[in-house]
Amino acid sequence: MAAASHARQAGRFRKPISTIYEMEKRGEFPRRFNITPRCVVWVLEEVEAWLEQRRRVYVEGRAKIAPEPDVRQRNSRPR
């Protein structure tokens, strides 16, 4: 069984670790477990299966994708 630390997960998904924790709490991401009192990891196979499932949903056109922002509604130009 391979395991991945939270730092690797955050980098792999380009999401803040707090977002991953929130997704885990809602049951949208595999659960982590402690290997020491201060070190948590995820089972890599579960994370890879989650990624594959997310990819399939996207490919099938069932993914919820946020709409592009309407730039005409901006109050100021980005710098």
HELIX and SHEET records of a PDB file:
HELIX    1   1 HIS A    6  PHE A   13  1                                   8    
HELIX    2   2 ILE A   17  LYS A   25  1                                   9    
HELIX    3   3 LEU A   44  VAL A   59  1                                  16    
HELIX    4   4 VAL A   71  GLN A   73  5                                   3    
SHEET    1   A 3 ALA A   3  SER A   5  0                                        
SHEET    2   A 3 CYS A  39  VAL A  43 -1                                        
SHEET    3   A 3 PHE A  33  THR A  36 -1                                        
END                                                                             
